[in-house]
Amino acid sequence: MISPPSESPAPDVSPADNARRGRLIAFLVAAAFFMENLDATVITTAVPAMAQSFGVLPVNLSIGISAYLLALAVFIPMSGWVADRFGPRSVFAGAVLLFTLASVACGLAQSLPVFVAARIVQGIGGALMVPVGRLVVLRSTPKSGLVKAIATITWPGLAAPVLGPPLGGWIASTWSWHWIFFLNVPLGAIAIVLALRWIDDAPGKLRPFDWTGFAASGFGLAALMYGLELMSHTPIDWLFAGALAAGGAASLGFALWHLRRTAHPLVDLSAFGVQTFRVSVFGGSLFRIAISSAPFLLPLMFQLAFGFSMVASGFMMLAMFGGNLGMKPATSFVMRRLGFRGTLLFNGLLVALGFAALMAFSADTPVAVMAAVLVLSGMCRSMQFTAINTLAFCDTTPAQTSGATTLFSMFQQASAGVGIAFGAIGLSIAERFTGHAGAPGVQDFRIAFGLVTAVALLALVDAVGLPRDAGSRVSGHPAPASAKA
């Protein structure tokens, strides 16, 4: 498998230089993650202009978003094998190049079919970029610096869904929608040069490609994600969307059965034997579902229930983004004081209380109060994401790193889709309960956020079972006397 990360630098490299290089790689991967995450949502507000350019109805452009997300889901499982076969540096730089060229093709597209094809290629590049980028960071960072490194690459996943829609709308109205994609070119070019300069290449153990595992996991993730994505539409075809999601789940179940029994699995599942990884994946997925629902529900509540303009709604979301960034410098300090278990439980409770506070919002709530709640909520979201993402790799062995990063990316992608669908389903349930079908009001959003709060509280259960010294060599939190004994 991939060669293990070194806890100490090579003899001819000082510890300071080694640490600086690790930080630079983390920032490089974070920038690539931001570019990839941003393109998942940035076109939403530019859809009318793009539809007019292609001569189609705006609703038809939804396939451009779906195609990108589905390509991500299908090709993420093979990322670990590709990194082992060709080396992380080559794959990461190649993925950025593919993503950048596909971005150019998107901007030059003159018809919807060409645009969709380019989005699929872009999704393939993103599918390789995310898990391999995380693998690169893990390999270049000693365990003692893992919290800061993971905090650095976590913020794109929090910031991009918030910044994407308003940024896309501004670019489309100021210049044209084509520049949404052309702006990736200089960013991609810089990222490729720096990747080739900073990242070491070390191909792992060669093994046959698991076609059965790829087909089962790829179809399962794609069907599950598309079924859940359909559930976020209005009206919802529950029968088709449910059947698609159920078929995807069944295919993923078969994939797990196959991967446990084949001699050369596409994805190594041994990381599931590590408690900290399991908690990060399963309990952490519930938190991701709850947290990922906010960028979907909040803008709708501001615009449909409170009567805010799209611009005002976007600025309110920026308050949450500010909280995300504001918490980053304090992450390591909190981890050292509370440890992973304490952080996940205490901060997780604050996350749930933040959702409960959203239930108290109304059109008469002062904007300053709403902004303050969103800033605090963003801070808690950032802390929880960093804790969950770091915990996943605290105790995995070097031999498990490739499979762990692939599995983690698969669950992360799926839970983000589930979060949007869960928000849509919660709002739909609320509308049926209140009789406001098609015209949700304040009460409907309160019910939806109540359901999200319940999911956030349920996620705490998994963290309770963690030992107090879980991940202590990463967090720096001193183990209890009983654990030392």
One Martini backbone bead per residue (centre of mass of N, CA, C, O) as a GRO file, in nm:
protein
  485
    1MET     BB    1   0.104   0.031  -0.006
    2ILE     BB    2   0.127   0.320   0.115
    3SER     BB    3   0.354   0.493   0.239
    4PRO     BB    4   0.442   0.611   0.529
    5PRO     BB    5   0.434   0.853   0.741
    6SER     BB    6   0.656   1.078   0.871
    7GLU     BB    7   0.761   1.183   1.191
    8SER     BB    8   1.039   1.244   1.050
    9PRO     BB    9   1.268   1.392   0.889
   10ALA     BB   10   1.498   1.413   0.693
   11PRO     BB   11   1.827   1.471   0.755
   12ASP     BB   12   1.829   1.729   0.531
   13VAL     BB   13   1.571   1.818   0.705
   14SER     BB   14   1.416   2.032   0.884
   15PRO     BB   15   1.152   2.058   1.090
   16ALA     BB   16   1.060   2.335   0.989
   17ASP     BB   17   1.053   2.265   0.686
   18ASN     BB   18   0.861   2.027   0.708
   19ALA     BB   19   0.622   2.186   0.833
   20ARG     BB   20   0.598   2.396   0.608
   21ARG     BB   21   0.537   2.196   0.380
   22GLY     BB   22   0.280   2.080   0.505
   23ARG     BB   23   0.123   2.349   0.503
   24LEU     BB   24   0.135   2.402   0.200
   25ILE     BB   25  -0.015   2.146   0.116
   26ALA     BB   26  -0.276   2.206   0.268
   27PHE     BB   27  -0.341   2.468   0.111
   28LEU     BB   28  -0.346   2.344  -0.168
   29VAL     BB   29  -0.574   2.138  -0.115
   30ALA     BB   30  -0.783   2.345  -0.021
   31ALA     BB   31  -0.801   2.496  -0.291
   32ALA     BB   32  -0.895   2.251  -0.455
   33PHE     BB   33  -1.148   2.193  -0.286
   34PHE     BB   34  -1.285   2.463  -0.334
   35MET     BB   35  -1.310   2.438  -0.639
   36GLU     BB   36  -1.478   2.175  -0.632
   37ASN     BB   37  -1.713   2.266  -0.438
   38LEU     BB   38  -1.803   2.520  -0.592
   39ASP     BB   39  -1.897   2.368  -0.864
   40ALA     BB   40  -2.156   2.233  -0.731
   41THR     BB   41  -2.314   2.545  -0.677
   42VAL     BB   42  -2.246   2.803  -0.863
   43ILE     BB   43  -2.487   2.762  -1.095
   44THR     BB   44  -2.769   2.811  -0.965
   45THR     BB   45  -2.796   3.136  -1.024
   46ALA     BB   46  -2.716   3.090  -1.352
   47VAL     BB   47  -2.939   2.927  -1.498
   48PRO     BB   48  -3.103   3.131  -1.670
   49ALA     BB   49  -2.863   3.222  -1.852
   50MET     BB   50  -2.789   2.938  -1.956
   51ALA     BB   51  -3.062   2.862  -2.080
   52GLN     BB   52  -3.064   3.091  -2.287
   53SER     BB   53  -2.799   3.007  -2.432
   54PHE     BB   54  -2.916   2.699  -2.497
   55GLY     BB   55  -3.236   2.693  -2.542
   56VAL     BB   56  -3.366   2.626  -2.254
   57LEU     BB   57  -3.495   2.526  -1.976
   58PRO     BB   58  -3.407   2.575  -1.655
   59VAL     BB   59  -3.478   2.284  -1.547
   60ASN     BB   60  -3.266   2.136  -1.740
   61LEU     BB   61  -3.000   2.225  -1.569
   62SER     BB   62  -2.999   2.010  -1.339
   63ILE     BB   63  -2.817   1.802  -1.491
   64GLY     BB   64  -2.548   1.955  -1.442
   65ILE     BB   65  -2.544   1.893  -1.138
   66SER     BB   66  -2.596   1.585  -1.134
   67ALA     BB   67  -2.357   1.492  -1.312
   68TYR     BB   68  -2.135   1.584  -1.122
   69LEU     BB   69  -2.222   1.421  -0.864
   70LEU     BB   70  -2.222   1.139  -0.999
   71ALA     BB   71  -1.926   1.130  -1.084
   72LEU     BB   72  -1.818   1.145  -0.804
   73ALA     BB   73  -1.953   0.885  -0.692
   74VAL     BB   74  -1.836   0.674  -0.898
   75PHE     BB   75  -1.502   0.756  -0.873
   76ILE     BB   76  -1.407   0.749  -0.577
   77PRO     BB   77  -1.348   0.436  -0.524
   78MET     BB   78  -1.082   0.444  -0.732
   79SER     BB   79  -0.867   0.639  -0.606
   80GLY     BB   80  -0.682   0.448  -0.443
   81TRP     BB   81  -0.584   0.272  -0.678
   82VAL     BB   82  -0.465   0.500  -0.851
   83ALA     BB   83  -0.260   0.599  -0.636
   84ASP     BB   84  -0.108   0.327  -0.618
   85ARG     BB   85  -0.033   0.304  -0.925
   86PHE     BB   86   0.076   0.632  -0.983
   87GLY     BB   87   0.061   0.827  -0.758
   88PRO     BB   88  -0.030   1.111  -0.588
   89ARG     BB   89   0.099   1.336  -0.757
   90SER     BB   90   0.003   1.249  -1.039
   91VAL     BB   91  -0.301   1.236  -0.972
   92PHE     BB   92  -0.350   1.517  -0.860
   93ALA     BB   93  -0.243   1.677  -1.103
   94GLY     BB   94  -0.426   1.532  -1.312
   95ALA     BB   95  -0.697   1.613  -1.181
   96VAL     BB   96  -0.661   1.918  -1.209
   97LEU     BB   97  -0.629   1.917  -1.515
   98LEU     BB   98  -0.902   1.789  -1.582
   99PHE     BB   99  -1.075   1.999  -1.437
  100THR     BB  100  -0.974   2.246  -1.602
  101LEU     BB  101  -1.045   2.149  -1.889
  102ALA     BB  102  -1.347   2.108  -1.824
  103SER     BB  103  -1.402   2.404  -1.758
  104VAL     BB  104  -1.349   2.508  -2.040
  105ALA     BB  105  -1.569   2.337  -2.176
  106CYS     BB  106  -1.803   2.463  -2.022
  107GLY     BB  107  -1.753   2.763  -2.121
  108LEU     BB  108  -1.771   2.667  -2.445
  109ALA     BB  109  -2.045   2.573  -2.446
  110GLN     BB  110  -2.343   2.550  -2.686
  111SER     BB  111  -2.473   2.302  -2.530
  112LEU     BB  112  -2.612   2.084  -2.316
  113PRO     BB  113  -2.465   1.813  -2.386
  114VAL     BB  114  -2.178   1.933  -2.369
  115PHE     BB  115  -2.197   2.034  -2.080
  116VAL     BB  116  -2.254   1.761  -1.944
  117ALA     BB  117  -1.998   1.620  -2.037
  118ALA     BB  118  -1.805   1.821  -1.894
  119ARG     BB  119  -1.916   1.768  -1.606
  120ILE     BB  120  -1.833   1.475  -1.589
  121VAL     BB  121  -1.529   1.522  -1.617
  122GLN     BB  122  -1.512   1.709  -1.374
  123GLY     BB  123  -1.606   1.494  -1.169
  124ILE     BB  124  -1.369   1.302  -1.209
  125GLY     BB  125  -1.153   1.496  -1.112
  126GLY     BB  126  -1.281   1.540  -0.829
  127ALA     BB  127  -1.278   1.239  -0.735
  128LEU     BB  128  -0.955   1.238  -0.727
  129MET     BB  129  -0.884   1.499  -0.566
  130VAL     BB  130  -0.995   1.454  -0.279
  131PRO     BB  131  -0.875   1.182  -0.162
  132VAL     BB  132  -0.584   1.234  -0.261
  133GLY     BB  133  -0.542   1.499  -0.113
  134ARG     BB  134  -0.579   1.379   0.169
  135LEU     BB  135  -0.349   1.178   0.144
  136VAL     BB  136  -0.123   1.384   0.111
  137VAL     BB  137  -0.160   1.516   0.388
  138LEU     BB  138  -0.116   1.261   0.563
  139ARG     BB  139   0.177   1.203   0.453
  140SER     BB  140   0.291   1.515   0.531
  141THR     BB  141   0.170   1.458   0.832
  142PRO     BB  142   0.201   1.448   1.143
  143LYS     BB  143   0.010   1.369   1.408
  144SER     BB  144   0.066   1.645   1.564
  145GLY     BB  145  -0.050   1.813   1.284
  146LEU     BB  146  -0.349   1.720   1.208
  147VAL     BB  147  -0.548   1.935   1.307
  148LYS     BB  148  -0.449   2.173   1.130
  149ALA     BB  149  -0.470   2.033   0.856
  150ILE     BB  150  -0.774   1.959   0.866
  151ALA     BB  151  -0.876   2.247   0.913
  152THR     BB  152  -0.777   2.355   0.638
  153ILE     BB  153  -0.947   2.128   0.455
  154THR     BB  154  -1.246   2.192   0.571
  155TRP     BB  155  -1.355   2.480   0.482
  156PRO     BB  156  -1.451   2.428   0.187
  157GLY     BB  157  -1.706   2.252   0.266
  158LEU     BB  158  -1.838   2.507   0.416
  159ALA     BB  159  -1.804   2.753   0.210
  160ALA     BB  160  -1.899   2.678  -0.080
  161PRO     BB  161  -2.217   2.648  -0.038
  162VAL     BB  162  -2.237   2.954   0.048
  163LEU     BB  163  -2.073   3.106  -0.192
  164GLY     BB  164  -2.167   2.997  -0.466
  165PRO     BB  165  -2.441   3.135  -0.542
  166PRO     BB  166  -2.358   3.441  -0.514
  167LEU     BB  167  -2.109   3.423  -0.698
  168GLY     BB  168  -2.250   3.324  -0.955
  169GLY     BB  169  -2.444   3.565  -0.981
  170TRP     BB  170  -2.229   3.786  -1.002
  171ILE     BB  171  -2.075   3.683  -1.249
  172ALA     BB  172  -2.319   3.663  -1.447
  173SER     BB  173  -2.400   3.976  -1.416
  174THR     BB  174  -2.115   4.112  -1.471
  175TRP     BB  175  -2.047   3.918  -1.702
  176SER     BB  176  -2.056   3.576  -1.735
  177TRP     BB  177  -2.108   3.240  -1.697
  178HIS     BB  178  -1.833   3.147  -1.821
  179TRP     BB  179  -1.647   3.262  -1.576
  180ILE     BB  180  -1.698   3.041  -1.372
  181PHE     BB  181  -1.487   2.848  -1.533
  182PHE     BB  182  -1.238   3.027  -1.619
  183LEU     BB  183  -1.130   3.079  -1.319
  184ASN     BB  184  -0.991   2.789  -1.297
  185VAL     BB  185  -0.734   2.816  -1.464
  186PRO     BB  186  -0.528   2.968  -1.282
  187LEU     BB  187  -0.570   2.786  -1.037
  188GLY     BB  188  -0.490   2.518  -1.173
  189ALA     BB  189  -0.205   2.595  -1.269
  190ILE     BB  190  -0.087   2.653  -0.989
  191ALA     BB  191  -0.151   2.378  -0.860
  192ILE     BB  192   0.023   2.203  -1.048
  193VAL     BB  193   0.298   2.328  -0.994
  194LEU     BB  194   0.296   2.287  -0.682
  195ALA     BB  195   0.253   1.982  -0.680
  196LEU     BB  196   0.518   1.908  -0.836
  197ARG     BB  197   0.701   2.049  -0.612
  198TRP     BB  198   0.585   1.935  -0.316
  199ILE     BB  199   0.502   1.647  -0.398
  200ASP     BB  200   0.533   1.328  -0.335
  201ASP     BB  201   0.622   1.009  -0.485
  202ALA     BB  202   0.445   0.684  -0.392
  203PRO     BB  203   0.379   0.409  -0.497
  204GLY     BB  204   0.207   0.134  -0.445
  205LYS     BB  205   0.060  -0.153  -0.440
  206LEU     BB  206   0.003  -0.377  -0.677
  207ARG     BB  207  -0.328  -0.445  -0.817
  208PRO     BB  208  -0.602  -0.558  -0.915
  209PHE     BB  209  -0.888  -0.469  -1.065
  210ASP     BB  210  -1.216  -0.416  -0.921
  211TRP     BB  211  -1.492  -0.440  -1.107
  212THR     BB  212  -1.719  -0.523  -0.914
  213GLY     BB  213  -1.673  -0.304  -0.701
  214PHE     BB  214  -1.705  -0.064  -0.893
  215ALA     BB  215  -1.992  -0.119  -0.996
  216ALA     BB  216  -2.141  -0.140  -0.723
  217SER     BB  217  -2.046   0.131  -0.593
  218GLY     BB  218  -2.109   0.325  -0.824
  219PHE     BB  219  -2.409   0.262  -0.858
  220GLY     BB  220  -2.492   0.301  -0.565
  221LEU     BB  221  -2.410   0.598  -0.532
  222ALA     BB  222  -2.563   0.714  -0.776
  223ALA     BB  223  -2.850   0.619  -0.700
  224LEU     BB  224  -2.861   0.742  -0.420
  225MET     BB  225  -2.798   1.038  -0.499
  226TYR     BB  226  -3.028   1.073  -0.709
  227GLY     BB  227  -3.262   1.003  -0.527
  228LEU     BB  228  -3.203   1.231  -0.322
  229GLU     BB  229  -3.208   1.464  -0.524
  230LEU     BB  230  -3.511   1.424  -0.602
  231MET     BB  231  -3.614   1.490  -0.304
  232SER     BB  232  -3.538   1.812  -0.350
  233HIS     BB  233  -3.781   1.829  -0.518
  234THR     BB  234  -4.059   2.015  -0.679
  235PRO     BB  235  -4.209   1.769  -0.701
  236ILE     BB  236  -4.224   1.442  -0.554
  237ASP     BB  237  -4.120   1.121  -0.667
  238TRP     BB  238  -4.131   0.881  -0.443
  239LEU     BB  239  -4.116   0.615  -0.596
  240PHE     BB  240  -3.865   0.662  -0.773
  241ALA     BB  241  -3.670   0.776  -0.560
  242GLY     BB  242  -3.693   0.538  -0.362
  243ALA     BB  243  -3.607   0.311  -0.556
  244LEU     BB  244  -3.330   0.428  -0.622
  245ALA     BB  245  -3.218   0.441  -0.333
  246ALA     BB  246  -3.263   0.140  -0.266
  247GLY     BB  247  -3.087   0.028  -0.495
  248GLY     BB  248  -2.828   0.165  -0.400
  249ALA     BB  249  -2.815   0.034  -0.119
  250ALA     BB  250  -2.804  -0.259  -0.222
  251SER     BB  251  -2.543  -0.227  -0.386
  252LEU     BB  252  -2.368  -0.146  -0.141
  253GLY     BB  253  -2.413  -0.406   0.014
  254PHE     BB  254  -2.278  -0.585  -0.197
  255ALA     BB  255  -2.006  -0.443  -0.198
  256LEU     BB  256  -1.933  -0.511   0.094
  257TRP     BB  257  -1.946  -0.816   0.062
  258HIS     BB  258  -1.728  -0.832  -0.159
  259LEU     BB  259  -1.486  -0.674  -0.019
  260ARG     BB  260  -1.461  -0.896   0.218
  261ARG     BB  261  -1.387  -1.154  -0.002
  262THR     BB  262  -1.183  -1.045  -0.176
  263ALA     BB  263  -0.845  -1.037  -0.252
  264HIS     BB  264  -0.881  -0.746  -0.436
  265PRO     BB  265  -0.993  -0.475  -0.326
  266LEU     BB  266  -1.075  -0.162  -0.406
  267VAL     BB  267  -1.147  -0.138  -0.092
  268ASP     BB  268  -1.029  -0.104   0.220
  269LEU     BB  269  -1.207  -0.216   0.531
  270SER     BB  270  -1.019  -0.217   0.795
  271ALA     BB  271  -1.095   0.065   0.926
  272PHE     BB  272  -1.362  -0.041   1.068
  273GLY     BB  273  -1.182  -0.161   1.315
  274VAL     BB  274  -1.171   0.140   1.399
  275GLN     BB  275  -1.331   0.332   1.619
  276THR     BB  276  -1.270   0.624   1.529
  277PHE     BB  277  -1.358   0.576   1.238
  278ARG     BB  278  -1.650   0.486   1.287
  279VAL     BB  279  -1.748   0.742   1.429
  280SER     BB  280  -1.680   0.938   1.196
  281VAL     BB  281  -1.869   0.795   0.987
  282PHE     BB  282  -2.143   0.744   1.136
  283GLY     BB  283  -2.188   0.975   1.339
  284GLY     BB  284  -2.074   1.193   1.144
  285SER     BB  285  -2.299   1.167   0.928
  286LEU     BB  286  -2.523   1.294   1.099
  287PHE     BB  287  -2.391   1.568   1.118
  288ARG     BB  288  -2.370   1.621   0.814
  289ILE     BB  289  -2.668   1.614   0.758
  290ALA     BB  290  -2.745   1.850   0.938
  291ILE     BB  291  -2.539   2.063   0.827
  292SER     BB  292  -2.621   2.032   0.512
  293SER     BB  293  -2.916   2.160   0.544
  294ALA     BB  294  -2.870   2.467   0.584
  295PRO     BB  295  -2.803   2.577   0.286
  296PHE     BB  296  -3.102   2.499   0.204
  297LEU     BB  297  -3.303   2.624   0.428
  298LEU     BB  298  -3.222   2.920   0.486
  299PRO     BB  299  -3.275   3.069   0.215
  300LEU     BB  300  -3.574   2.990   0.208
  301MET     BB  301  -3.660   3.127   0.470
  302PHE     BB  302  -3.572   3.416   0.403
  303GLN     BB  303  -3.748   3.436   0.133
  304LEU     BB  304  -4.033   3.289   0.191
  305ALA     BB  305  -4.088   3.378   0.505
  306PHE     BB  306  -3.936   3.683   0.525
  307GLY     BB  307  -3.875   3.843   0.237
  308PHE     BB  308  -3.606   3.824   0.125
  309SER     BB  309  -3.359   3.881  -0.065
  310MET     BB  310  -3.106   3.731  -0.227
  311VAL     BB  311  -2.887   3.918  -0.119
  312ALA     BB  312  -2.965   3.913   0.182
  313SER     BB  313  -2.942   3.609   0.212
  314GLY     BB  314  -2.642   3.589   0.136
  315PHE     BB  315  -2.537   3.766   0.373
  316MET     BB  316  -2.637   3.579   0.598
  317MET     BB  317  -2.454   3.338   0.512
  318LEU     BB  318  -2.182   3.488   0.564
  319ALA     BB  319  -2.194   3.465   0.871
  320MET     BB  320  -2.136   3.163   0.880
  321PHE     BB  321  -1.865   3.178   0.733
  322GLY     BB  322  -1.726   3.354   0.946
  323GLY     BB  323  -1.744   3.136   1.167
  324ASN     BB  324  -1.577   2.920   1.031
  325LEU     BB  325  -1.308   3.092   1.029
  326GLY     BB  326  -1.300   3.190   1.333
  327MET     BB  327  -1.242   2.893   1.460
  328LYS     BB  328  -0.970   2.783   1.352
  329PRO     BB  329  -0.751   2.899   1.562
  330ALA     BB  330  -0.905   2.731   1.817
  331THR     BB  331  -0.896   2.423   1.767
  332SER     BB  332  -0.640   2.315   1.915
  333PHE     BB  333  -0.710   2.419   2.197
  334VAL     BB  334  -0.974   2.262   2.240
  335MET     BB  335  -0.855   1.979   2.198
  336ARG     BB  336  -0.654   1.987   2.437
  337ARG     BB  337  -0.874   2.032   2.663
  338LEU     BB  338  -1.109   1.803   2.564
  339GLY     BB  339  -1.082   1.641   2.333
  340PHE     BB  340  -1.268   1.449   2.133
  341ARG     BB  341  -1.504   1.368   2.313
  342GLY     BB  342  -1.561   1.648   2.438
  343THR     BB  343  -1.598   1.801   2.173
  344LEU     BB  344  -1.827   1.635   2.044
  345LEU     BB  345  -2.029   1.671   2.279
  346PHE     BB  346  -2.028   1.976   2.342
  347ASN     BB  347  -2.034   2.088   2.048
  348GLY     BB  348  -2.273   1.914   1.952
  349LEU     BB  349  -2.476   2.053   2.137
  350LEU     BB  350  -2.439   2.334   2.008
  351VAL     BB  351  -2.536   2.255   1.731
  352ALA     BB  352  -2.823   2.179   1.818
  353LEU     BB  353  -2.889   2.457   1.949
  354GLY     BB  354  -2.858   2.615   1.685
  355PHE     BB  355  -3.102   2.485   1.547
  356ALA     BB  356  -3.307   2.563   1.767
  357ALA     BB  357  -3.269   2.873   1.727
  358LEU     BB  358  -3.393   2.882   1.435
  359MET     BB  359  -3.689   2.833   1.538
  360ALA     BB  360  -3.708   3.145   1.656
  361PHE     BB  361  -3.734   3.266   1.400
  362SER     BB  362  -3.835   3.578   1.240
  363ALA     BB  363  -3.925   3.861   1.074
  364ASP     BB  364  -3.876   4.027   1.365
  365THR     BB  365  -3.597   3.956   1.384
  366PRO     BB  366  -3.313   4.081   1.426
  367VAL     BB  367  -3.047   4.083   1.222
  368ALA     BB  368  -2.823   4.081   1.439
  369VAL     BB  369  -2.921   3.824   1.580
  370MET     BB  370  -2.907   3.632   1.341
  371ALA     BB  371  -2.606   3.676   1.281
  372ALA     BB  372  -2.499   3.580   1.556
  373VAL     BB  373  -2.610   3.292   1.539
  374LEU     BB  374  -2.459   3.219   1.271
  375VAL     BB  375  -2.175   3.257   1.374
  376LEU     BB  376  -2.188   3.050   1.604
  377SER     BB  377  -2.275   2.815   1.424
  378GLY     BB  378  -2.023   2.821   1.241
  379MET     BB  379  -1.820   2.757   1.463
  380CYS     BB  380  -1.938   2.478   1.541
  381ARG     BB  381  -1.923   2.346   1.266
  382SER     BB  382  -1.618   2.365   1.231
  383MET     BB  383  -1.536   2.204   1.480
  384GLN     BB  384  -1.688   1.940   1.412
  385PHE     BB  385  -1.557   1.879   1.142
  386THR     BB  386  -1.264   1.867   1.242
  387ALA     BB  387  -1.301   1.644   1.451
  388ILE     BB  388  -1.412   1.426   1.261
  389ASN     BB  389  -1.184   1.432   1.041
  390THR     BB  390  -0.950   1.366   1.239
  391LEU     BB  391  -1.046   1.107   1.386
  392ALA     BB  392  -1.031   0.910   1.141
  393PHE     BB  393  -0.680   0.932   1.148
  394CYS     BB  394  -0.553   0.864   1.430
  395ASP     BB  395  -0.549   0.510   1.417
  396THR     BB  396  -0.452   0.462   1.151
  397THR     BB  397  -0.265   0.298   0.938
  398PRO     BB  398  -0.065   0.323   0.672
  399ALA     BB  399  -0.210   0.077   0.522
  400GLN     BB  400  -0.508   0.230   0.560
  401THR     BB  401  -0.512   0.511   0.422
  402SER     BB  402  -0.629   0.468   0.140
  403GLY     BB  403  -0.903   0.337   0.227
  404ALA     BB  404  -0.992   0.557   0.429
  405THR     BB  405  -1.013   0.798   0.232
  406THR     BB  406  -1.221   0.670   0.046
  407LEU     BB  407  -1.444   0.610   0.251
  408PHE     BB  408  -1.473   0.895   0.361
  409SER     BB  409  -1.556   1.027   0.088
  410MET     BB  410  -1.809   0.860   0.040
  411PHE     BB  411  -1.963   0.946   0.300
  412GLN     BB  412  -1.945   1.249   0.257
  413GLN     BB  413  -2.101   1.262  -0.009
  414ALA     BB  414  -2.361   1.120   0.087
  415SER     BB  415  -2.432   1.307   0.335
  416ALA     BB  416  -2.469   1.565   0.171
  417GLY     BB  417  -2.712   1.458   0.007
  418VAL     BB  418  -2.888   1.383   0.250
  419GLY     BB  419  -2.912   1.666   0.372
  420ILE     BB  420  -3.077   1.794   0.146
  421ALA     BB  421  -3.304   1.584   0.145
  422PHE     BB  422  -3.384   1.617   0.443
  423GLY     BB  423  -3.471   1.910   0.420
  424ALA     BB  424  -3.692   1.858   0.206
  425ILE     BB  425  -3.853   1.648   0.366
  426GLY     BB  426  -3.908   1.819   0.617
  427LEU     BB  427  -4.066   2.038   0.461
  428SER     BB  428  -4.281   1.850   0.341
  429ILE     BB  429  -4.396   1.750   0.608
  430ALA     BB  430  -4.475   2.028   0.716
  431GLU     BB  431  -4.674   2.104   0.487
  432ARG     BB  432  -4.871   1.872   0.542
  433PHE     BB  433  -4.930   1.947   0.840
  434THR     BB  434  -5.018   2.266   0.768
  435GLY     BB  435  -5.118   2.311   0.455
  436HIS     BB  436  -4.853   2.456   0.278
  437ALA     BB  437  -4.841   2.368  -0.008
  438GLY     BB  438  -4.584   2.546  -0.183
  439ALA     BB  439  -4.604   2.758   0.096
  440PRO     BB  440  -4.387   2.815   0.310
  441GLY     BB  441  -4.355   2.888   0.646
  442VAL     BB  442  -4.240   2.938   0.952
  443GLN     BB  443  -4.350   2.670   1.072
  444ASP     BB  444  -4.217   2.479   0.867
  445PHE     BB  445  -3.920   2.549   0.943
  446ARG     BB  446  -3.941   2.467   1.238
  447ILE     BB  447  -3.990   2.170   1.188
  448ALA     BB  448  -3.741   2.111   1.018
  449PHE     BB  449  -3.533   2.204   1.242
  450GLY     BB  450  -3.631   1.997   1.447
  451LEU     BB  451  -3.534   1.747   1.289
  452VAL     BB  452  -3.238   1.832   1.274
  453THR     BB  453  -3.189   1.840   1.578
  454ALA     BB  454  -3.240   1.537   1.626
  455VAL     BB  455  -3.001   1.438   1.456
  456ALA     BB  456  -2.778   1.584   1.616
  457LEU     BB  457  -2.839   1.432   1.882
  458LEU     BB  458  -2.801   1.140   1.775
  459ALA     BB  459  -2.489   1.176   1.715
  460LEU     BB  460  -2.393   1.162   2.020
  461VAL     BB  461  -2.404   0.858   2.083
  462ASP     BB  462  -2.138   0.764   1.944
  463ALA     BB  463  -1.941   0.946   2.125
  464VAL     BB  464  -1.985   0.818   2.410
  465GLY     BB  465  -1.804   0.547   2.346
  466LEU     BB  466  -1.560   0.700   2.380
  467PRO     BB  467  -1.270   0.739   2.496
  468ARG     BB  468  -1.105   0.988   2.663
  469ASP     BB  469  -0.821   0.914   2.489
  470ALA     BB  470  -0.905   0.967   2.212
  471GLY     BB  471  -0.656   1.083   2.012
  472SER     BB  472  -0.423   1.211   2.201
  473ARG     BB  473  -0.170   1.227   2.001
  474VAL     BB  474  -0.325   1.455   1.835
  475SER     BB  475  -0.463   1.660   2.043
  476GLY     BB  476  -0.297   1.669   2.338
  477HIS     BB  477  -0.470   1.524   2.537
  478PRO     BB  478  -0.463   1.413   2.840
  479ALA     BB  479  -0.465   1.132   2.990
  480PRO     BB  480  -0.597   0.960   3.215
  481ALA     BB  481  -0.482   0.794   3.484
  482SER     BB  482  -0.619   0.521   3.417
  483ALA     BB  483  -0.498   0.501   3.126
  484LYS     BB  484  -0.197   0.507   3.212
  485ALA     BB  485  -0.216   0.253   3.404
   0.00000   0.00000   0.00000
